[in-house]
């Protein structure tokens, strides 16, 4: 999607950030939807891969997704054969989430597609500028977790 130049509003960093975020989200949504998923599912697959087995409760906490909403998100991933949800041996009230082999294959494809999409999206930036942007966005994101002064 081509976003129009809104002239005077482009002097506001927040507006530019929103414009870039919307374009990135739109491109990424098109990619993950080819796999029958939503962008949020990619983040969940990454978290599961990094920490498996992970409890559904811990996954909810780490992702910031409400536990009742997490059930629906997991239902999609289980239904697509990407994860398996089993009762915890240690706490029978809890579920453990693991990637299936199919889930690992899809995640590998998504990682490759994310890199390719990122390379296209950030092509106007040098490697140094891309690194600086990442560091600045990470700094801003970390500040979101801090309580307001």
SVG drawing of the C-alpha trace seen along z (x, -y; Angstrom):
<svg xmlns="http://www.w3.org/2000/svg" viewBox="-12 -22 39 58">
<polyline fill="none" stroke="black" stroke-width="0.4" points="0.0,0.0 1.3,-3.4 0.7,-6.0 0.1,-9.6 2.4,-12.4 0.4,-14.3 2.8,-17.3 2.8,-19.2 1.9,-16.2 5.1,-14.5 7.0,-16.8 5.6,-14.7 7.7,-11.7 4.7,-9.9 2.8,-10.3 5.8,-8.9 6.1,-6.0 2.5,-5.2 2.8,-5.4 5.8,-3.1 4.2,-0.7 1.0,-0.5 2.9,0.3 5.1,2.9 2.0,4.5 0.1,4.6 3.0,6.3 3.6,8.8 -0.1,9.6 -0.1,10.5 2.8,12.9 1.4,14.7 -2.1,14.9 -0.8,17.2 -0.1,19.6 -3.6,19.2 -2.3,17.1 -2.4,13.7 0.8,11.7 0.2,12.4 0.6,16.1 4.2,15.6 5.1,13.9 3.6,16.8 5.4,19.4 8.7,17.5 8.0,17.5 7.1,21.2 10.2,22.1 12.4,20.1 11.1,21.6 9.3,24.9 7.7,26.5 6.0,23.4 2.9,23.2 -0.1,21.6 -0.2,19.3 3.4,18.3 2.9,17.7 0.0,15.4 2.1,13.5 5.1,13.1 3.0,12.1 0.6,9.8 -2.4,11.6 -5.3,12.1 -5.5,15.8 -9.1,16.1 -8.0,14.8 -4.9,17.0 -7.2,20.1 -8.6,19.0 -5.2,18.2 -3.9,21.7 -7.0,23.3 -6.0,21.8 -2.4,23.0 -3.5,26.5 -6.1,26.6 -3.4,25.8 -1.2,28.6 1.5,26.1 1.5,26.8 0.5,29.4 -1.1,28.7 -0.7,31.3 -1.4,31.4 1.6,30.6 3.1,33.6 4.0,31.3 0.7,29.4 -2.3,31.2 -4.2,27.9 -1.7,26.4 -1.1,27.0 2.3,27.2 2.7,26.0 5.2,27.4 5.8,26.9 5.0,29.8 7.3,30.8 4.9,29.0 5.0,26.0 8.8,26.0 8.7,26.2 6.2,23.3 8.2,21.2 11.3,21.7 9.5,20.5 8.1,17.5 11.5,16.6 12.9,16.7 10.0,14.6 10.3,12.2 14.0,11.6 13.2,11.2 10.3,8.8 12.6,6.9 15.3,6.6 12.8,5.2 11.2,2.9 14.4,1.5 16.2,1.3 16.4,-2.6 18.5,-2.3 22.2,-1.4 23.1,1.4 24.3,-1.1 21.1,-3.1 19.1,0.1 21.0,1.0 20.5,-2.5 16.8,-2.3 16.5,1.1 18.4,-0.2 16.2,-3.3 13.0,-1.4 14.1,1.2 14.9,-1.7 11.4,-3.2 9.8,0.2 11.6,0.9 10.3,-2.5 6.7,-1.4 7.1,1.2 8.0,-1.4 5.3,-3.1 4.6,-6.7 6.4,-9.3"/>
</svg>
